[in-house]
Amino acid sequence: MKPLCSLKILDMTDGNPYTGSMFADYGAEVLKIEKPDGGDSVRRRGAADDGEGIYQAFYNRGKKSMTLDINKEAGQEIIRRLIPQFDMLIVNKKEEDMKALGLGFESLKEKNPKLIYGVLTPYGENGPWKDMPDYDLLINSRSGLQEKTGFPEKPTKFGFPLGYIYAGWHLSAGMMAAYLSMQKTGEGVKVSVSVWHTLMSLDDTFAEGLLGMNALPKRIGNGFPTTNPTDTFRCKDGWFSLSIGSDAQWISFAQCAGRKDWAEDPRYAHDPARSMENYFGDLDQQLKDYFAAITIQEADMICREAMVPGGPCNTVMELVHDEQVADREMLLHIQDKKLGDTLQIGKAAKFSWDGKEDHVIDSAPLLGEDTDDYLAGINMGQAEIARLRADGVI
């Protein structure tokens, strides 16, 4: 039995599937509301033609699908009739936009007083930025995170949409907290998260740098402002990462690397001299020269012997064949209804109960495949359903 199997979620997001995916992966019944003409925009993301891509297979796995035009009064009425059957609702637009459709929190709470109403927006539901267009890159920039990421000559973004994925996690966590509160109070709650909120809360350099040292760190590539060496180094056959967090780790690494001079030289042996005075320059170049003369495997063995954090910069293909990935079931074969056998990322949280049900995940649904079943669940007959379909409501 999966941990959230008793929860029912109405997912009204479009193009931003992360929160609903989190709930579905852990067993909740998630009904995805999609536009009758083409469905959620995620269906076409990554597709080679006019069909559907792997993003749809991954992010909508385990969900149900219902086609519904919520811009039509009949579609809005169906949501109002469905909502008493659900514990939670997720939208990725401002609640004021939902109010215009008669689907705001207070309106739906009249139908379901225990409803948890989750809202995800780019910048928040008020303030001068609330209506600005967005993508993850822009929110990274406006959060201040990107200005600190990259090399001195140019800021860079993360290699994936960190903001939206992490904000989806925060919204799911916030909604679960609200759900636990509701079980005590009996009162439904609205939970509002923005991607910008999330990145602001994620970045601890404001507290560490501005408040602690009265100075914000500058962009230094893969280095770290206060503890070094923390960087990537090119070996004979690829890139290797090293992250030293203490004097004891540095001395152990130096000894195992055959460089006792690094452990004994007062410029390098102890912080803060090593990390903040001598790393960016002389020691950095010595480390680059050292790693350039050895292989990734040799570097890895040195770090393992020294018991310090170091390892190869894995490619995705290397991860596919790694024993650790297999042992932790972080890649799963899932039979998709359209794409056939797909290799998908596993779930981060593992549970202690026996059996393999935890890693059994249903395929993503075909567009609208569950529409008729859910309409029948609110006592709609076949003739009424046929009329809604003819009118383009479903």
Stockholm file with secondary structure:
# STOCKHOLM 1.0

chainA/1-394         MKPLCSLKILDMTDGNPYTGSMFADYGAEVLKIEKPDGGDSVRRRGAADDGEGIYQAFYNRGKKSMTLDINKEAGQEIIRRLIPQFDMLIVNKKEEDMKALGLGFESLKEKNPKLIYGVLTPYGENGPWKDMPDYDLLINSRSGLQEKTGFPEKPTKFGFPLGYIYAGWHLSAGMMAAYLSMQKTGEGVKVSVSVWHTLMSLDDTFAEGLLGMNALPKRIGNGFPTTNPTDTFRCKDGWFSLSIGSDAQWISFAQCAGRKDWAEDPRYAHDPARSMENYFGDLDQQLKDYFAAITIQEADMICREAMVPGGPCNTVMELVHDEQVADREMLLHIQDKKLGDTLQIGKAAKFSWDGKEDHVIDSAPLLGEDTDDYLAGINMGQAEIARLRADGVI
#=GR chainA/1-394 SS CCTTTTCEEEECCSSCCHHHHHHHHTTCEEEEEECTTTCCGGGGTTCSSSSCCHHHHHHTTTCEEEECCTTSHHHHHHHHHHGGGCSEEEESSCHHHHHHTTCSHHHHHHHCTTCEEEEEESSCSSSTTTTCCCCHHHHHHHTTTGGGSEETTEECCCSSCHHHHHHHHHHHHHHHHHHHHHHHHCCCEEEEEEHHHHHHHHCTHIIIIIIIISSCCCCCTTCCSSSCCEEEEEETTEEEEEECCSHHHHHHHHHHTTCHHHHHCTTTSSTTIIIIIIIIIIIHHHHHHHHHTSCHHHHHHHHHHHTCCEEECCCHHHHHTCHHHHHTTCEEEEEETTTEEEEEECCSCCCCSSSSGGGCCCCCCCTTTTHHHHHHHTTCCHHHHHHHHHTTCC
#=GC SS_cons         CCTTTTCEEEECCSSCCHHHHHHHHTTCEEEEEECTTTCCGGGGTTCSSSSCCHHHHHHTTTCEEEECCTTSHHHHHHHHHHGGGCSEEEESSCHHHHHHTTCSHHHHHHHCTTCEEEEEESSCSSSTTTTCCCCHHHHHHHTTTGGGSEETTEECCCSSCHHHHHHHHHHHHHHHHHHHHHHHHCCCEEEEEEHHHHHHHHCTHIIIIIIIISSCCCCCTTCCSSSCCEEEEEETTEEEEEECCSHHHHHHHHHHTTCHHHHHCTTTSSTTIIIIIIIIIIIHHHHHHHHHTSCHHHHHHHHHHHTCCEEECCCHHHHHTCHHHHHTTCEEEEEETTTEEEEEECCSCCCCSSSSGGGCCCCCCCTTTTHHHHHHHTTCCHHHHHHHHHTTCC
//
